[in-house]
Amino acid sequence: MILNNSNKDVFLTRLETSEMLGISLSTLDRKIKDGSIKAYTIPGGRRVFIRKDDLFNSLICFNDAA
């Protein structure tokens, strides 16, 4: 998935996501690794991005499970 100016407001960085959720980067990384939060990488790079829609949908699922 390629990021460009037209969709940059659709994605969050790991730091933005962790700050929004009030969790550490290592906790976010665990959530990504266990599949609780879906993340995307840029081909050939190490940067990780989270789609806002995917994040909000995962939060709804967490809330419904409680």
Distance bins in CASP14 RR format, pairs under 12 A and 6 or more apart:
PFRMAT RR
TARGET T0000
AUTHOR 0000-0000-0000
RMODE 2
METHOD distances of the structure
MODEL  1
1 7 0 0 0 0 1 0 0 0 0 0 0
1 10 0 0 0 0 0 1 0 0 0 0 0
1 11 0 0 0 0 1 0 0 0 0 0 0
1 38 0 0 0 0 0 1 0 0 0 0 0
1 39 0 0 0 0 0 1 0 0 0 0 0
1 40 1 0 1 0 0 0 0 0 0 0 0
1 41 0 0 0 0 1 0 0 0 0 0 0
1 42 1 0 0 1 0 0 0 0 0 0 0
1 43 0 0 0 0 1 0 0 0 0 0 0
1 44 0 0 0 0 0 1 0 0 0 0 0
1 45 0 0 0 0 0 1 0 0 0 0 0
1 47 0 0 0 0 0 1 0 0 0 0 0
1 48 0 0 0 0 0 1 0 0 0 0 0
1 49 0 0 0 0 1 0 0 0 0 0 0
1 50 0 0 0 0 0 1 0 0 0 0 0
1 51 0 0 0 0 1 0 0 0 0 0 0
1 54 0 0 0 0 0 1 0 0 0 0 0
2 8 0 0 0 0 0 1 0 0 0 0 0
2 11 0 0 0 0 0 1 0 0 0 0 0
2 40 0 0 0 0 0 1 0 0 0 0 0
2 41 0 0 0 0 0 1 0 0 0 0 0
2 42 1 0 0 1 0 0 0 0 0 0 0
2 43 1 0 0 1 0 0 0 0 0 0 0
2 44 0 0 0 0 0 1 0 0 0 0 0
2 45 0 0 0 0 0 1 0 0 0 0 0
2 47 0 0 0 0 0 1 0 0 0 0 0
2 49 0 0 0 0 0 1 0 0 0 0 0
3 9 0 0 0 0 0 1 0 0 0 0 0
3 10 0 0 0 0 1 0 0 0 0 0 0
3 11 1 0 0 1 0 0 0 0 0 0 0
3 12 0 0 0 0 0 1 0 0 0 0 0
3 13 0 0 0 0 0 1 0 0 0 0 0
3 40 0 0 0 0 1 0 0 0 0 0 0
3 41 0 0 0 0 0 1 0 0 0 0 0
3 42 1 0 0 1 0 0 0 0 0 0 0
3 43 0 0 0 0 0 1 0 0 0 0 0
3 45 0 0 0 0 0 1 0 0 0 0 0
3 47 0 0 0 0 1 0 0 0 0 0 0
3 48 0 0 0 0 0 1 0 0 0 0 0
3 49 1 0 0 1 0 0 0 0 0 0 0
3 50 0 0 0 0 0 1 0 0 0 0 0
3 51 0 0 0 0 0 1 0 0 0 0 0
4 10 0 0 0 0 0 1 0 0 0 0 0
4 11 0 0 0 0 0 1 0 0 0 0 0
4 42 0 0 0 0 0 1 0 0 0 0 0
5 11 0 0 0 0 0 1 0 0 0 0 0
7 40 0 0 0 0 0 1 0 0 0 0 0
7 49 0 0 0 0 1 0 0 0 0 0 0
7 51 0 0 0 0 1 0 0 0 0 0 0
7 52 0 0 0 0 0 1 0 0 0 0 0
7 53 0 0 0 0 0 1 0 0 0 0 0
8 16 0 0 0 0 0 1 0 0 0 0 0
8 49 0 0 0 0 1 0 0 0 0 0 0
8 51 0 0 0 0 0 1 0 0 0 0 0
8 52 0 0 0 0 0 1 0 0 0 0 0
9 16 0 0 0 0 0 1 0 0 0 0 0
9 49 0 0 0 0 0 1 0 0 0 0 0
9 51 0 0 0 0 0 1 0 0 0 0 0
9 52 0 0 0 0 1 0 0 0 0 0 0
9 53 0 0 0 0 0 1 0 0 0 0 0
10 40 0 0 0 0 0 1 0 0 0 0 0
10 49 0 0 0 0 1 0 0 0 0 0 0
10 50 0 0 0 0 0 1 0 0 0 0 0
10 51 1 0 0 1 0 0 0 0 0 0 0
10 52 1 0 1 0 0 0 0 0 0 0 0
10 53 1 0 0 1 0 0 0 0 0 0 0
10 54 0 0 0 0 1 0 0 0 0 0 0
10 55 0 0 0 0 0 1 0 0 0 0 0
10 56 0 0 0 0 0 1 0 0 0 0 0
11 17 0 0 0 0 1 0 0 0 0 0 0
11 38 0 0 0 0 0 1 0 0 0 0 0
11 39 0 0 0 0 1 0 0 0 0 0 0
11 40 1 0 0 1 0 0 0 0 0 0 0
11 41 0 0 0 0 0 1 0 0 0 0 0
11 42 0 0 0 0 0 1 0 0 0 0 0
11 47 0 0 0 0 0 1 0 0 0 0 0
11 48 0 0 0 0 1 0 0 0 0 0 0
11 49 1 0 1 0 0 0 0 0 0 0 0
11 50 1 0 0 1 0 0 0 0 0 0 0
11 51 1 0 1 0 0 0 0 0 0 0 0
11 52 1 0 0 1 0 0 0 0 0 0 0
11 53 0 0 0 0 1 0 0 0 0 0 0
11 54 0 0 0 0 1 0 0 0 0 0 0
11 55 0 0 0 0 1 0 0 0 0 0 0
12 18 0 0 0 0 1 0 0 0 0 0 0
12 19 0 0 0 0 1 0 0 0 0 0 0
12 20 1 0 0 1 0 0 0 0 0 0 0
12 21 0 0 0 0 1 0 0 0 0 0 0
12 28 0 0 0 0 0 1 0 0 0 0 0
12 37 0 0 0 0 0 1 0 0 0 0 0
12 38 0 0 0 0 0 1 0 0 0 0 0
12 39 0 0 0 0 1 0 0 0 0 0 0
12 40 0 0 0 0 0 1 0 0 0 0 0
12 47 0 0 0 0 0 1 0 0 0 0 0
12 48 0 0 0 0 1 0 0 0 0 0 0
12 49 1 0 0 1 0 0 0 0 0 0 0
12 50 1 0 1 0 0 0 0 0 0 0 0
12 51 1 0 0 1 0 0 0 0 0 0 0
12 52 1 0 0 1 0 0 0 0 0 0 0
12 53 0 0 0 0 0 1 0 0 0 0 0
12 54 0 0 0 0 1 0 0 0 0 0 0
12 55 1 0 0 1 0 0 0 0 0 0 0
12 56 0 0 0 0 0 1 0 0 0 0 0
13 19 0 0 0 0 1 0 0 0 0 0 0
13 20 0 0 0 0 0 1 0 0 0 0 0
13 25 0 0 0 0 0 1 0 0 0 0 0
13 28 0 0 0 0 0 1 0 0 0 0 0
13 39 0 0 0 0 0 1 0 0 0 0 0
13 40 0 0 0 0 0 1 0 0 0 0 0
13 41 0 0 0 0 0 1 0 0 0 0 0
13 42 0 0 0 0 0 1 0 0 0 0 0
13 47 1 0 0 1 0 0 0 0 0 0 0
13 48 1 0 0 1 0 0 0 0 0 0 0
13 49 1 0 0 1 0 0 0 0 0 0 0
13 50 1 0 0 1 0 0 0 0 0 0 0
13 51 0 0 0 0 0 1 0 0 0 0 0
13 52 0 0 0 0 0 1 0 0 0 0 0
13 55 0 0 0 0 0 1 0 0 0 0 0
14 20 0 0 0 0 0 1 0 0 0 0 0
14 21 0 0 0 0 0 1 0 0 0 0 0
14 23 0 0 0 0 0 1 0 0 0 0 0
14 24 0 0 0 0 0 1 0 0 0 0 0
14 25 1 0 1 0 0 0 0 0 0 0 0
14 26 0 0 0 0 0 1 0 0 0 0 0
14 27 0 0 0 0 0 1 0 0 0 0 0
14 28 1 0 1 0 0 0 0 0 0 0 0
14 29 1 0 0 1 0 0 0 0 0 0 0
14 31 0 0 0 0 0 1 0 0 0 0 0
14 32 0 0 0 0 1 0 0 0 0 0 0
14 37 0 0 0 0 0 1 0 0 0 0 0
14 39 1 0 0 1 0 0 0 0 0 0 0
14 40 0 0 0 0 0 1 0 0 0 0 0
14 41 0 0 0 0 0 1 0 0 0 0 0
14 46 0 0 0 0 0 1 0 0 0 0 0
14 47 0 0 0 0 1 0 0 0 0 0 0
14 48 1 0 1 0 0 0 0 0 0 0 0
14 49 1 0 0 1 0 0 0 0 0 0 0
14 50 1 0 0 1 0 0 0 0 0 0 0
14 55 0 0 0 0 0 1 0 0 0 0 0
15 21 0 0 0 0 0 1 0 0 0 0 0
15 22 0 0 0 0 0 1 0 0 0 0 0
15 23 0 0 0 0 0 1 0 0 0 0 0
15 24 0 0 0 0 0 1 0 0 0 0 0
15 25 1 0 0 1 0 0 0 0 0 0 0
15 28 0 0 0 0 1 0 0 0 0 0 0
15 29 0 0 0 0 0 1 0 0 0 0 0
15 47 0 0 0 0 0 1 0 0 0 0 0
15 48 0 0 0 0 0 1 0 0 0 0 0
15 49 0 0 0 0 0 1 0 0 0 0 0
15 50 0 0 0 0 0 1 0 0 0 0 0
16 22 0 0 0 0 0 1 0 0 0 0 0
16 25 0 0 0 0 0 1 0 0 0 0 0
16 28 0 0 0 0 0 1 0 0 0 0 0
16 48 0 0 0 0 0 1 0 0 0 0 0
16 49 0 0 0 0 1 0 0 0 0 0 0
16 50 0 0 0 0 1 0 0 0 0 0 0
16 52 0 0 0 0 1 0 0 0 0 0 0
16 55 0 0 0 0 1 0 0 0 0 0 0
17 23 0 0 0 0 1 0 0 0 0 0 0
17 24 0 0 0 0 0 1 0 0 0 0 0
17 25 0 0 0 0 1 0 0 0 0 0 0
17 27 0 0 0 0 0 1 0 0 0 0 0
17 28 1 0 1 0 0 0 0 0 0 0 0
17 29 0 0 0 0 0 1 0 0 0 0 0
17 31 0 0 0 0 1 0 0 0 0 0 0
17 32 0 0 0 0 1 0 0 0 0 0 0
17 36 0 0 0 0 0 1 0 0 0 0 0
17 37 1 0 0 1 0 0 0 0 0 0 0
17 38 0 0 0 0 0 1 0 0 0 0 0
17 39 0 0 0 0 1 0 0 0 0 0 0
17 40 0 0 0 0 0 1 0 0 0 0 0
17 48 0 0 0 0 1 0 0 0 0 0 0
17 49 0 0 0 0 1 0 0 0 0 0 0
17 50 1 0 1 0 0 0 0 0 0 0 0
17 51 0 0 0 0 0 1 0 0 0 0 0
17 52 0 0 0 0 1 0 0 0 0 0 0
17 54 0 0 0 0 0 1 0 0 0 0 0
17 55 1 0 0 1 0 0 0 0 0 0 0
17 56 0 0 0 0 0 1 0 0 0 0 0
17 58 0 0 0 0 0 1 0 0 0 0 0
17 59 0 0 0 0 0 1 0 0 0 0 0
18 24 1 0 0 1 0 0 0 0 0 0 0
18 25 1 0 1 0 0 0 0 0 0 0 0
18 26 0 0 0 0 1 0 0 0 0 0 0
18 27 1 0 0 1 0 0 0 0 0 0 0
18 28 1 0 1 0 0 0 0 0 0 0 0
18 29 0 0 0 0 1 0 0 0 0 0 0
18 30 0 0 0 0 0 1 0 0 0 0 0
18 31 0 0 0 0 1 0 0 0 0 0 0
18 32 0 0 0 0 0 1 0 0 0 0 0
18 37 0 0 0 0 0 1 0 0 0 0 0
18 39 0 0 0 0 0 1 0 0 0 0 0
18 48 0 0 0 0 0 1 0 0 0 0 0
18 50 0 0 0 0 1 0 0 0 0 0 0
18 55 0 0 0 0 0 1 0 0 0 0 0
19 25 0 0 0 0 1 0 0 0 0 0 0
19 28 0 0 0 0 1 0 0 0 0 0 0
19 50 0 0 0 0 0 1 0 0 0 0 0
20 28 0 0 0 0 1 0 0 0 0 0 0
20 37 0 0 0 0 0 1 0 0 0 0 0
20 50 0 0 0 0 1 0 0 0 0 0 0
20 52 0 0 0 0 1 0 0 0 0 0 0
20 55 1 0 0 1 0 0 0 0 0 0 0
20 56 0 0 0 0 0 1 0 0 0 0 0
20 59 0 0 0 0 1 0 0 0 0 0 0
21 27 0 0 0 0 1 0 0 0 0 0 0
21 28 1 0 0 1 0 0 0 0 0 0 0
21 31 0 0 0 0 1 0 0 0 0 0 0
21 32 0 0 0 0 0 1 0 0 0 0 0
21 36 0 0 0 0 0 1 0 0 0 0 0
21 37 0 0 0 0 1 0 0 0 0 0 0
21 50 0 0 0 0 1 0 0 0 0 0 0
21 55 0 0 0 0 1 0 0 0 0 0 0
21 56 0 0 0 0 0 1 0 0 0 0 0
21 58 0 0 0 0 0 1 0 0 0 0 0
21 59 0 0 0 0 1 0 0 0 0 0 0
21 62 0 0 0 0 0 1 0 0 0 0 0
22 28 0 0 0 0 1 0 0 0 0 0 0
22 31 0 0 0 0 0 1 0 0 0 0 0
23 29 0 0 0 0 1 0 0 0 0 0 0
23 30 0 0 0 0 1 0 0 0 0 0 0
23 31 1 0 0 1 0 0 0 0 0 0 0
23 32 0 0 0 0 0 1 0 0 0 0 0
23 36 0 0 0 0 0 1 0 0 0 0 0
23 37 0 0 0 0 0 1 0 0 0 0 0
23 55 0 0 0 0 0 1 0 0 0 0 0
23 59 0 0 0 0 0 1 0 0 0 0 0
24 30 0 0 0 0 1 0 0 0 0 0 0
24 31 0 0 0 0 0 1 0 0 0 0 0
25 31 0 0 0 0 0 1 0 0 0 0 0
25 32 0 0 0 0 0 1 0 0 0 0 0
25 48 0 0 0 0 0 1 0 0 0 0 0
26 32 0 0 0 0 0 1 0 0 0 0 0
26 33 0 0 0 0 0 1 0 0 0 0 0
27 33 0 0 0 0 0 1 0 0 0 0 0
27 34 0 0 0 0 0 1 0 0 0 0 0
27 36 0 0 0 0 0 1 0 0 0 0 0
27 37 0 0 0 0 0 1 0 0 0 0 0
28 34 0 0 0 0 0 1 0 0 0 0 0
28 35 0 0 0 0 0 1 0 0 0 0 0
28 36 0 0 0 0 1 0 0 0 0 0 0
28 37 1 0 0 1 0 0 0 0 0 0 0
28 39 0 0 0 0 1 0 0 0 0 0 0
28 48 0 0 0 0 1 0 0 0 0 0 0
28 50 0 0 0 0 1 0 0 0 0 0 0
28 55 0 0 0 0 0 1 0 0 0 0 0
28 58 0 0 0 0 0 1 0 0 0 0 0
29 35 0 0 0 0 0 1 0 0 0 0 0
29 36 0 0 0 0 0 1 0 0 0 0 0
29 37 0 0 0 0 1 0 0 0 0 0 0
29 39 0 0 0 0 1 0 0 0 0 0 0
29 48 0 0 0 0 1 0 0 0 0 0 0
29 50 0 0 0 0 0 1 0 0 0 0 0
30 36 0 0 0 0 1 0 0 0 0 0 0
30 37 0 0 0 0 1 0 0 0 0 0 0
30 39 0 0 0 0 0 1 0 0 0 0 0
31 37 1 0 1 0 0 0 0 0 0 0 0
31 38 0 0 0 0 1 0 0 0 0 0 0
31 39 0 0 0 0 1 0 0 0 0 0 0
31 48 0 0 0 0 0 1 0 0 0 0 0
31 50 0 0 0 0 1 0 0 0 0 0 0
31 54 0 0 0 0 0 1 0 0 0 0 0
31 55 0 0 0 0 0 1 0 0 0 0 0
31 58 0 0 0 0 1 0 0 0 0 0 0
31 59 0 0 0 0 0 1 0 0 0 0 0
31 62 0 0 0 0 1 0 0 0 0 0 0
32 38 1 0 0 1 0 0 0 0 0 0 0
32 39 1 0 1 0 0 0 0 0 0 0 0
32 40 0 0 0 0 0 1 0 0 0 0 0
32 41 0 0 0 0 0 1 0 0 0 0 0
32 48 1 0 0 1 0 0 0 0 0 0 0
32 49 0 0 0 0 0 1 0 0 0 0 0
32 50 1 0 0 1 0 0 0 0 0 0 0
32 54 0 0 0 0 0 1 0 0 0 0 0
32 55 0 0 0 0 0 1 0 0 0 0 0
32 58 0 0 0 0 0 1 0 0 0 0 0
33 39 0 0 0 0 1 0 0 0 0 0 0
33 48 0 0 0 0 0 1 0 0 0 0 0
34 58 0 0 0 0 0 1 0 0 0 0 0
35 50 0 0 0 0 0 1 0 0 0 0 0
35 54 0 0 0 0 0 1 0 0 0 0 0
35 58 0 0 0 0 1 0 0 0 0 0 0
35 61 0 0 0 0 0 1 0 0 0 0 0
36 50 0 0 0 0 0 1 0 0 0 0 0
36 54 0 0 0 0 0 1 0 0 0 0 0
36 55 0 0 0 0 0 1 0 0 0 0 0
36 57 0 0 0 0 0 1 0 0 0 0 0
36 58 1 0 0 1 0 0 0 0 0 0 0
36 59 0 0 0 0 1 0 0 0 0 0 0
36 61 0 0 0 0 1 0 0 0 0 0 0
36 62 1 0 0 1 0 0 0 0 0 0 0
36 65 0 0 0 0 0 1 0 0 0 0 0
37 48 0 0 0 0 0 1 0 0 0 0 0
37 49 0 0 0 0 0 1 0 0 0 0 0
37 50 1 0 0 1 0 0 0 0 0 0 0
37 51 0 0 0 0 1 0 0 0 0 0 0
37 52 0 0 0 0 0 1 0 0 0 0 0
37 53 0 0 0 0 0 1 0 0 0 0 0
37 54 1 0 0 1 0 0 0 0 0 0 0
37 55 1 0 0 1 0 0 0 0 0 0 0
37 56 0 0 0 0 0 1 0 0 0 0 0
37 57 0 0 0 0 1 0 0 0 0 0 0
37 58 1 0 1 0 0 0 0 0 0 0 0
37 59 0 0 0 0 1 0 0 0 0 0 0
37 61 0 0 0 0 0 1 0 0 0 0 0
37 62 0 0 0 0 1 0 0 0 0 0 0
38 48 0 0 0 0 0 1 0 0 0 0 0
38 49 0 0 0 0 0 1 0 0 0 0 0
38 50 1 0 0 1 0 0 0 0 0 0 0
38 51 1 0 0 1 0 0 0 0 0 0 0
38 52 0 0 0 0 0 1 0 0 0 0 0
38 53 0 0 0 0 1 0 0 0 0 0 0
38 54 1 0 1 0 0 0 0 0 0 0 0
38 55 0 0 0 0 1 0 0 0 0 0 0
38 56 0 0 0 0 0 1 0 0 0 0 0
38 57 0 0 0 0 1 0 0 0 0 0 0
38 58 1 0 0 1 0 0 0 0 0 0 0
38 61 0 0 0 0 0 1 0 0 0 0 0
39 46 0 0 0 0 0 1 0 0 0 0 0
39 47 0 0 0 0 0 1 0 0 0 0 0
39 48 1 0 1 0 0 0 0 0 0 0 0
39 49 1 0 0 1 0 0 0 0 0 0 0
39 50 1 0 1 0 0 0 0 0 0 0 0
39 51 0 0 0 0 1 0 0 0 0 0 0
39 54 0 0 0 0 1 0 0 0 0 0 0
39 55 0 0 0 0 1 0 0 0 0 0 0
39 58 0 0 0 0 0 1 0 0 0 0 0
40 47 0 0 0 0 1 0 0 0 0 0 0
40 48 1 0 0 1 0 0 0 0 0 0 0
40 49 1 0 1 0 0 0 0 0 0 0 0
40 50 1 0 0 1 0 0 0 0 0 0 0
40 51 1 0 0 1 0 0 0 0 0 0 0
40 52 0 0 0 0 0 1 0 0 0 0 0
40 53 0 0 0 0 0 1 0 0 0 0 0
40 54 0 0 0 0 1 0 0 0 0 0 0
40 55 0 0 0 0 0 1 0 0 0 0 0
41 47 1 0 0 1 0 0 0 0 0 0 0
41 48 1 0 1 0 0 0 0 0 0 0 0
41 49 1 0 0 1 0 0 0 0 0 0 0
41 50 0 0 0 0 0 1 0 0 0 0 0
42 48 0 0 0 0 1 0 0 0 0 0 0
42 49 1 0 0 1 0 0 0 0 0 0 0
49 55 0 0 0 0 0 1 0 0 0 0 0
50 56 0 0 0 0 0 1 0 0 0 0 0
50 57 0 0 0 0 0 1 0 0 0 0 0
50 58 0 0 0 0 1 0 0 0 0 0 0
50 59 0 0 0 0 0 1 0 0 0 0 0
51 57 0 0 0 0 1 0 0 0 0 0 0
51 58 0 0 0 0 0 1 0 0 0 0 0
52 58 0 0 0 0 0 1 0 0 0 0 0
52 59 0 0 0 0 0 1 0 0 0 0 0
53 59 0 0 0 0 0 1 0 0 0 0 0
53 60 0 0 0 0 0 1 0 0 0 0 0
54 60 0 0 0 0 0 1 0 0 0 0 0
54 61 0 0 0 0 0 1 0 0 0 0 0
55 61 0 0 0 0 0 1 0 0 0 0 0
55 62 0 0 0 0 0 1 0 0 0 0 0
56 62 0 0 0 0 0 1 0 0 0 0 0
56 63 0 0 0 0 0 1 0 0 0 0 0
57 63 0 0 0 0 0 1 0 0 0 0 0
57 64 0 0 0 0 0 1 0 0 0 0 0
58 64 0 0 0 0 0 1 0 0 0 0 0
58 65 0 0 0 0 0 1 0 0 0 0 0
59 65 0 0 0 0 0 1 0 0 0 0 0
59 66 0 0 0 0 0 1 0 0 0 0 0
60 66 0 0 0 0 0 1 0 0 0 0 0
END
